[in-house]
Amino acid sequence: MSAHGGILLVCTANRARSPMAQLMLAERFAADGTPIEVRSAGTRAHEGEQVTRQTLQVLESRGIEAAGFRSQPLSASLVQWADVVLCAERAHRADVVRLLPRAHRKTFTMAQAARLLTVAEAHRIDSAATLAEALAAARGIVPQSAEDDIADPAGGTAADYERAAERIATTVRAISAALRVRV
């Protein structure tokens, strides 16, 4: 793990939402020079599968290479590795916390993280660990919302994948803005 920590992104199969988030965030961090490692996993993932064809198309349309990506199942060791865990849905957050109960303070949905960053003390965020702390502190101020889930586009249309990608991109922009320059 980088000296500035690691972020784990979680969805169901690790073939659409969490790979989109991982690859978008990793690309943004590389462009910004942010030394935080990013990984992803799925609550029901099978080891070694490629992203879906639609995910590949959405990422390629954004100039992001995904051909080498391979899925992995969520594990307690991955959750322990991460300083912050961002999930596509509240159900995934519950799965993470069931797997490792002490992860509750560092686990959020992606959309929730973007909302929480609007009230978080951004001046204190200089690593993945302090990102988790700021999000946890803001969680007491901002209530949960049904909008905290990013719908699974699997089996849907190209527009469904694009909608999911745009919601994920909102989170990526918020996180990279909070970490930019401070790391």
Secondary structure, 3 states (H helix, E strand, C coil): CECCEEEEEEECCCCCHHHHHHHHHHHHHHHHCCCCEEEEEECCCCCCCCCCHHHHHHHHHCCCCCCCCCCCECCHHHHHHCCEEEECCHHHHHHHHHHCHHHHHHEEEHHHHHHHCCCCCHHHCCCHHHHHHHHHHHHCCCCCCHHHCCCCCCCCCHHHHHHHHHHHHHHHHHHHHHHCCCC
